[in-house]
Amino acid sequence: MTSPLRIGVAGAGMIGRRHVDLIEASQDCLVAAIADPSDDARAFAAAHGITWYSDHRELLSQEKPDGMIVATPNALHLAVALDCIAQGVPALIEKPVTDTLVAAQRLQRAVQRSGVAVLVGHHRRHNPIIKEVREQIADGLIGQLTAVVGLWLLKKPDDYFDVAWRREPGGGPVLINLVHDIDNLRFICGEIVEVQALTSNQARGFAVEDTAALLLKFASGAIGTVTVSDATPAPWNWELASGENAAYPRQDQPCYLFAGTKGSLSVPTMQLWSYPGDSGWYAPLARTEIAAAALDPLVEQLRHFLAVIARREAPLVSVQDAMGTLAVVEAVGEAARTGTRVLPDQIMEQAA
Ligand SMILES: NC(=O)c1ccc[n+]([C@@H]2O[C@H](COP(=O)([O-])OP(=O)(O)OC[C@H]3O[C@@H](n4cnc5c(N)ncnc54)[C@H](O)[C@@H]3O)[C@@H](O)[C@H]2O)c1
């Protein structure tokens, strides 16, 4: 029997505490310590009987953990991750990989130079539904992918905006929420090569957008639209539709539609629509359910991270890969600002 891996957690806020709970529930790892300067985090650590540090560098030098989860605010991801790499400690960095693509390039160079394993927390890729959709589409279930519709429509509570940074550019649904959908779509459909976008702040009137509409072109030639709003009561978003996080009341509705030449698929409802016989708009359409296992992707992500630390598995989401998602998100911002078509590849080159 091998001894449990010792995992440090930098940043014990909302998501950091979920990581702590998951580590504590696992037999294969334990919480080495928490690093977070806040009084709340110190009290949380004391309540859990976990060693607390105000500074992650102290945690790294004192505890020498086997791995570190970086769940600090975005702007600190780079600094904390570079310190982990300098100590040879593999890291799981929450999404987005860094706050800017320029910062992500620095991180990527450090990963390449050091060979230290770094996994990025785009955890939805670990959801069996997303994996199944990716495989089925690659296997030709709906023929050649022609078009994709993505929706992230829901209402954030009004007091969510009591925090000043959430009312300012960068604190809105494009960087905070759309980044997940972009990552899902890249994972399932392949690279996004062209972006057009409009954003609006009409519903709330804050400096940050509350609504956005995107036009996307994929490298395969497929095209897509994604519509986002955090100011509308609606079930068509991954949180409510997938049921992967019990905090959100589940709704049996899709948030993605994938259209192909042989059929179409709604996700995560997993309904396949196709013609059993002759095809064409007068012919009867058949609806079949595609099975996918239910599994908390954060649990699977932790299992995978332990395997990455042990070098049994390569990171499912590398820094380089996560940079592709961040490049599209930055392209959305530029496309909305300039009213032009923006190529994520060019955004990536400019950041290099
Ligand atoms: N995967 C997901 O679905 C998901 C969900 C929520 C948040 N996130 C990501 O996780 C990160 C944290 O988000 P959150 O919502 O938990 O934020 P949060 O504000 O609730 O928590 C951040 C914590 O980091 C602490 N912190 C600040 N400076 C620090 C430092 N120098 N060293 C260590 N800790 C420090 C804060 O005191 C706070 O406790 C962000 O990158 C966010 O994008 C991911």
The ligand as an SDF file (V2000), in Angstrom:
LIG
                    3D

 44 48  0  0  0  0  0  0  0  0999 V2000
  -13.4540   25.4170  -11.6810 N   0  0  0  0  0  0  0  0  0  0  0  0
  -14.4650   26.2080  -11.3550 C   0  0  0  0  0  0  0  0  0  0  0  0
  -15.6070   25.9620  -11.7120 O   0  0  0  0  0  0  0  0  0  0  0  0
  -14.2270   27.4130  -10.5200 C   0  0  0  0  0  0  0  0  0  0  0  0
  -15.2410   27.9060   -9.7140 C   0  0  0  0  0  0  0  0  0  0  0  0
  -14.9670   29.0240   -8.9300 C   0  0  0  0  0  0  0  0  0  0  0  0
  -13.7230   29.6260   -8.9910 C   0  0  0  0  0  0  0  0  0  0  0  0
  -12.7690   29.1350   -9.8090 N   0  0  0  0  0  0  0  0  0  0  0  0
  -11.4320   29.7690   -9.8690 C   0  0  0  0  0  0  0  0  0  0  0  0
  -10.7960   29.5720   -8.6190 O   0  0  0  0  0  0  0  0  0  0  0  0
  -10.0640   30.7290   -8.2410 C   0  0  0  0  0  0  0  0  0  0  0  0
  -10.5720   31.2290   -6.9090 C   0  0  0  0  0  0  0  0  0  0  0  0
  -11.9240   31.5950   -7.0430 O   0  0  0  0  0  0  0  0  0  0  0  0
  -12.9160   31.6650   -5.7880 P   0  0  0  0  0  0  0  0  0  0  0  0
  -14.2800   31.9130   -6.3500 O   0  0  0  0  0  0  0  0  0  0  0  0
  -12.6790   30.5160   -4.8820 O   0  0  0  0  0  0  0  0  0  0  0  0
  -12.3920   33.0170   -5.1080 O   0  0  0  0  0  0  0  0  0  0  0  0
  -12.5100   33.4540   -3.5910 P   0  0  0  0  0  0  0  0  0  0  0  0
  -12.3650   34.9340   -3.6070 O   0  0  0  0  0  0  0  0  0  0  0  0
  -13.7180   32.8410   -2.9640 O   0  0  0  0  0  0  0  0  0  0  0  0
  -11.2300   32.7740   -2.8970 O   0  0  0  0  0  0  0  0  0  0  0  0
   -9.9000   33.1820   -3.1610 C   0  0  0  0  0  0  0  0  0  0  0  0
   -9.0830   32.9640   -1.8790 C   0  0  0  0  0  0  0  0  0  0  0  0
   -7.7250   33.2530   -2.1670 O   0  0  0  0  0  0  0  0  0  0  0  0
   -7.2020   33.9040   -1.0320 C   0  0  0  0  0  0  0  0  0  0  0  0
   -5.9820   34.6270   -1.3470 N   0  0  0  0  0  0  0  0  0  0  0  0
   -5.8270   35.9360   -1.7030 C   0  0  0  0  0  0  0  0  0  0  0  0
   -4.5250   36.2100   -1.8620 N   0  0  0  0  0  0  0  0  0  0  0  0
   -3.8470   35.0690   -1.6010 C   0  0  0  0  0  0  0  0  0  0  0  0
   -2.4680   34.7260   -1.6010 C   0  0  0  0  0  0  0  0  0  0  0  0
   -1.5210   35.6190   -1.8870 N   0  0  0  0  0  0  0  0  0  0  0  0
   -2.1210   33.4460   -1.2920 N   0  0  0  0  0  0  0  0  0  0  0  0
   -3.0810   32.5320   -0.9840 C   0  0  0  0  0  0  0  0  0  0  0  0
   -4.3880   32.8170   -0.9580 N   0  0  0  0  0  0  0  0  0  0  0  0
   -4.7700   34.0560   -1.2840 C   0  0  0  0  0  0  0  0  0  0  0  0
   -8.3330   34.7940   -0.5430 C   0  0  0  0  0  0  0  0  0  0  0  0
   -8.1360   35.1760    0.8160 O   0  0  0  0  0  0  0  0  0  0  0  0
   -9.5170   33.8710   -0.7230 C   0  0  0  0  0  0  0  0  0  0  0  0
   -9.7550   33.1000    0.4330 O   0  0  0  0  0  0  0  0  0  0  0  0
  -10.2040   31.7130   -9.4020 C   0  0  0  0  0  0  0  0  0  0  0  0
   -9.1430   31.5170  -10.2740 O   0  0  0  0  0  0  0  0  0  0  0  0
  -11.4940   31.2700  -10.0570 C   0  0  0  0  0  0  0  0  0  0  0  0
  -11.5580   31.6180  -11.4340 O   0  0  0  0  0  0  0  0  0  0  0  0
  -12.9850   28.0300  -10.5500 C   0  0  0  0  0  0  0  0  0  0  0  0
  1  2  1  0
  2  3  2  0
  2  4  1  0
  4  5  1  0
  4 44  2  0
  5  6  2  0
  6  7  1  0
  7  8  2  0
  8  9  1  0
  8 44  1  0
  9 10  1  0
  9 42  1  0
 10 11  1  0
 11 12  1  0
 11 40  1  0
 12 13  1  0
 13 14  1  0
 14 15  2  0
 14 16  1  0
 14 17  1  0
 17 18  1  0
 18 19  2  0
 18 20  1  0
 18 21  1  0
 21 22  1  0
 22 23  1  0
 23 24  1  0
 23 38  1  0
 24 25  1  0
 25 26  1  0
 25 36  1  0
 26 27  1  0
 26 35  1  0
 27 28  2  0
 28 29  1  0
 29 30  1  0
 29 35  2  0
 30 31  1  0
 30 32  2  0
 32 33  1  0
 33 34  2  0
 34 35  1  0
 36 37  1  0
 36 38  1  0
 38 39  1  0
 40 41  1  0
 40 42  1  0
 42 43  1  0
M  CHG  2   8   1  16  -1
M  END
$$$$
